[in-house]
Amino acid sequence: MLSSTGLEMEFMKIVHGSVQWNKSLSKLVSVVMMGGVLGGCTAGPQWPWVFNPPVANVPSQQGLPPTVIRQPVGSPSVGSTTAPPSTNTTIPRQPVNYPAGLRGDYASYPALRQFIGKMNSQHGFDIAFLEQTFSGVQRDKEALTKAGAPTEGQVWRAYRPIFLTEERINGGVDFWNRHAALLDAATRQYGVDTEYLVAIIGVETQYGKNTGKHNTLQALTTLGFDFPRRASFYQKELEQFLLLSREEKVRPQIFNGSYAGAMGLGQFISSSYRSYAIDGNRDGKRDLWNPQDAIPSVANYFAKNGWKRGGGVAVPAYVSGAGYASIAEATPKKPSRTLGELAAKGVRPQGAINSAKVSLIKLEGTTDEYWVGGENFYAITRYNPSSKYAMAVHQLAQEIRKRKFGF
């Protein structure tokens, strides 16, 4: 086949309107069209976290965006402000124009550089993309302050009034009425009592009014590298968060949530988001700020953690003698005793509780409260590992149900 230049020269020698003229014109048009099609196939910019695996596992390059694959970074010396040199294997494609090196508040953190290397070696994230991402992170001082003094640190008598308010009870009835169809569907599908779905969302975000204003990337980075007491937990959640962002095809910088990195109406941390979130409206996204996805996601969370529909949650307990003190639990543990075993220790529930296994719950304060908790109480603590939290959810659920139905 002639090149486009050769064809043009041939074309100029042919008389206009002749048979040769028409044939040559067709050839020229075909070449121009083919060039346009091939030109349109050039890889354009896509999501920057498209897989960029270590060199040993380079997949076929067809259809991938332009990138440069690097070996995982090592741990630089303390105080270094630039990434250590790495061996680059350049794929013959146009490289992504990321600024080189790590800058900003966390540029001198060896632990973050190690984390970036891990995300590259274990999950195939592009190093330059992560350097650019973390270079824009600012330390969240408010998150550090709140993490050091969580609400769960208060005694029960101070904790309870935060959540058992007229506003939250009435708000729960209103939320139930507005989303009755979604709630009924979730209850039927997942077997979780409706009032507890409503109460969880009420305790967590006041039915979506307060889903959090902390940038999730910044909060998790801050707590992962500036909060030693729980650094391991928050670094794992940061890892899960970046994986979540890639899976949902959303830039990590745009998520907002709580100071601890919880997101959406039900305040799922990143690992829970990945494990339990449901695309309820089947639009291809798991959007936990949308009740259509958030409600079935909370129900799925409870179902996967052992909730039994119609099962008992908790009832107040009478305690007497000295035996009960040895079995009272201030921190949640999976129920392992029978009502008979509790009775032998001087514990008597003040009402019926439908649960094969139970435990004695102690809510500490100036005057301690004792409750008999069932398997569903323990299921609530899988959402937040605090007996005070689970009790607040339980009592709010009961008050919402009473306000809606009168019993």
N, C-alpha and C positions, 0 to 999 in steps of 0.2 A: 504493500500500500504506500502511495506517495505521502510525504510529509505535507503539512498544511502550506509550507512555503513553496515546495515544489509544485504543488497543485495550483497555487496562485499564478506561478510563472506559466504553467501549461495553459491555464485558463485565459491569460492575457493574449495568447497566440491564436485563439479560436474565434471565429466570426460569430458575432451576436446572432442568436436565433437559429443557428444550425443545430443538427443532431448532436454533433460533438459538444456544442455549447451547452445544451440541456444535460448531457451526461456528466460533463465536468462540473456543472453547477450542482448537480445532485451529490457528487462526491464531496464538494466543498462544504455543503450544508451538513452532510453526515459527519465530517471530521469536526466541524464546529460544535455540533450537538454532542458528540462523544466526549469532546474536551470538557464541555459544561457538566456532563454527568459525572465524569471522573473527578473534576474539580469539586463538585458537591459532596463527594465521598470523603473528603479530607476530614480527619477527626477533629471535632470542635471541642470547646471547653465543656466539661460535665462536672458532676459532683466531685470535689477534690479528694474525697475519701474513698473513691473507687479503689478496689484492692490493688495494693502495690506490694506483693509478697517478697520475701527474701529471695536472693538470686537463685538459690538451688531449686526453687519451685516456681520459676517464671512460666506462666501459662502462655498460650497463643496470644499474640498481640492484636489479632484482628478485632476491630471494633472497640478497643480500649482507648481511653483518652491519652494524650501525650504525657509522658512522665519519665522520671529518672529513678531507677531502683538503686537503693543504697544498702550496704550491710548494716546490721544493727550497731548502734553507737555503744561505746564502752563507757565506763564511769570516769569522768575527767577529775583532775585534782581539785581540791576544795578551793573555792574562790574564783575558779575559771569562769569567764563570762562568755565564752564562745564554745560551740560544740567541738569535740575532738575530731581530728581528721578521720575520714572513712574512705573505704574503697568503693568507688562508683562503677557500676556496670551500666553503660548508657544504651538504652534501646533506641534504635534508629527512628525516633519519633520526636516531634517538637517538644522540648522540656516545658514543664509547668513553671511559670515565673514567680516562684515564692522567694521572699527575702531570705538570705542565708543566715543561719544561726538563730539562737534563742536570745530574746531580749526581754525587757520589762521587769516586773517585780520578782520573778522567779528565775531570772537568768543565771544566778549564781548558786542554784540548788542542785547539787549532784543527784539527789534522789529523784528529781523531776527528769533529769537527763536519762537516768536509768529506766524510769517509767516509760519515756518515749521509746527507748530501745526495745523494751518489752512489748509495747504495742505494735512495733514494727515486726519483731521476730515471731511473736505468737499470733498476731491477728492481721498482719499485712498492711498496717497503716503506713502511709508515706511519711517519712521523717520530716521532710520540709514542711508538709502541711501541718503536722503537729507542732513544729517549732513556731510557725506563723500563728497557729491557734493560741498557744500558751504565751506567746509574746504579748498578746493583747489582754491577758488576764490581770486584773487588779486585785490586790488583797482585800478580802471582805472582812473588815474589822468587826462589823456588827455580828456576822456569823460566828466569829470567835467568841465574842462576848456571850451570845445566846447559848452556844454549845457548852460553855462553862457553867451555866446556871439554867438547866432545862426546867420546864414547868413540872415535870414528874418529880422533881426534888422536893416539892411542897408536901406538907402533911395532908391527909385526906380532907379534913374539914376546911382547909384553904383551897384545895384543888377542886372539890365538887362544885362550888358556886360559880366557877368559871364557865361550866358547861350546862348546869341545870338552871337555866334562866327562862323567863317567859318568852323572850325573843327567840331563843332556840327551839322551844317547844312549839310555839305558834309557827315559826319558820318551817319546822318539820312537817306540820300538818299541811301547810301551803305547798311545800315541795312534793309531798305525797299526792296531793290533789292534782298538781300540774303535770306530774309524771306518772300517773296511776297506771297507764297501759304499759310503760316500760318496766315499772316496778313489778307489776303482776307477772309479766312475761319472764323476768329474771327469777322471781320466786318459783314459778312453775318449772323453769328449766334447770335451775341450780339447787333448788330445795332449801333456800335460805329465807327465813321469816322477814317479811317486808319491813317491819318497824326497825330491824337492826341494820338493814341496808340504809335506811333514811338516817338513822342515828349516827352511823359511821361518818357519813358525808356531813352531817351537822356538826359533829365534834371536830372533824378535820378542817373544814373550810366554811362553816356556816352556810352550807348549801351552795357553795361556789362563790360566795361574796369575798372570800379572802383566800385565794389560792397561792399567795406568796409573791413577794416583789424582789426576791434575791435572784440574781443571775445564777443559774444552776451550775454552769461551768466554773464560774468564779468561786462560788460557795464550796463546791467539792474540791477544787484545787487548793483553796485556802485551808480547809479542814484536813485535807490529805497530807499537806506538807508543812502546816504551821500549828497543828493540834496533836502533839505527840501521843496523848493518852488514847486516842482512837484513830491514829493515822492509818493503820492497816485497814480498818473498816472503810474509811472514806476513800482510800486509794483503790480499793476493790470496787466501790460504787462509782468512782470516776472511770475506771475501766469499763464497767457495765454501761455507763452513760455514753461513752464514745461509741460503743458497739450499738447501743440503742439508736443513737443519732444516725449512724450509717444505715441501719436496718430500715428506719423510718424515712430516710432520705431528707433529713432536716438538718440544717446547719446547727452545730452544738451551741453557738453563741446566742441563739434566739430563745432558748428555754428559760422560763422563770419559775420559781417555786419557793419552798421554805428555806430557811437558813441551813437546813441539813440536807438539801437536795431532793426533797419530796415534791411531787408534781401532780397537778390536776385536782379534780373535785375530791378524789379519795386520797390524795397525797401519797402516791406510790413512789418509793425510792426506785432507782434505776433497775436494780436486779429484780424487784417485784414487777415493775413495768414490763420487762422483757418476758417474765415467767407467766404473768397472770392477765395482762391487758387483753381485752377482746375488741375486735372490730365489729361492734354491735350493729351498725348501720350498713356494713359491707361496702364501704366506699374506698377500701384499700388502705385506710389509715387507722391507727389505734390512737384516737385523740381523746385523752382523759380529761380534757376541758369541756368535752361535749357529753351531756347526760346520756346520749344514745350509746356511747361507748363506756362511759364511766360507771354507770349503774350495773351492767352485766359484768364488768371487770371486778367490781367489789364483790359481787355475788360469786364469781368464779374463785376469787381469793379465799372466801370463807369455805366454799365447797371443797376446795383442794386441801384445806387445813382442818377438815373433820367436822364441819358443822352438820348437825342433825336437825332437820325441820321438826318443829314442835317439841324439841328436847328442852330440858330445864337449863337455865343459865345460872341463877344464884338466888338464894333466899337467906334472910337474916338467921343467925344461930344463937341459941342459948348455950352458954358454956358454964361448967361448974367443976369443982374439984381441982386437982393438980395435973391430971393426965393430958388435958387438951393442949397445954402450952408446948408440949414436945412435938405436936403434929401441925401446929399453926404455921402457915406459910405466908410470909410477907412478899416474897417474889414468886412469880408463876412457876408452877410445876405441873406436869401432866397428872391428872387425877388418877389415883391408884387404890383408893380405899372404897369400901362399901359403907352405906348408912349404918349398918350394924357395927362396923369397926369404929366409926365415929362415936356412936352411942356408948361404946365401951370406954371411950376416953372422956366421957362427960359432955358430948356435943349433941344437941338436939335441934334440928331445923325447925323454924317457926312456920313453915308451910311445906306443901308437897313439892318435890323436885324430881323430875323425870330424867334420871341419868344413871347408867349402870355403874359408873365410877364417879366418886366425888372427892373433894378435898376441903380442908378448913382454911379459909382465907382470912388473913389478918390485915386490916387497914389501920395503919399506925397513926397515932395522933395523941393529943393530951389524954383522951380516953379512946382506947383502941376499940374498933368495931370488928365483929366476927361474922362471917357469912359462910354458908355451905355453897360451894361452887361446883357446877357440873362440867361435863365435857365441852359444852358450848361456851362456857366461860373461858375455858382454856383456849378454844378456837379464836376468841377475840384477842387474847394475848399474843397470838401469832401475828396479828396485825401490828401490835405495839406491845413489847414485852413488859408491861406494867399492869399490876393488879388495879391500881387506881384508875388507869385509863379504861380498862375493861369494865370496871364498875360504873364509870361515868357513862359509857356507851349503853350499858344495860339499863341504867336508871333513866337515861334520856329516852331510850326506845320505849320503855314502859309508860312514861309520861306522854309521849307523842301519841301512842295508841289510845290511852285514856282520853286525851283531848279530842281525838278524831272520832272515836266510837262511843265514848262515855263509859267505858269499863276497862 
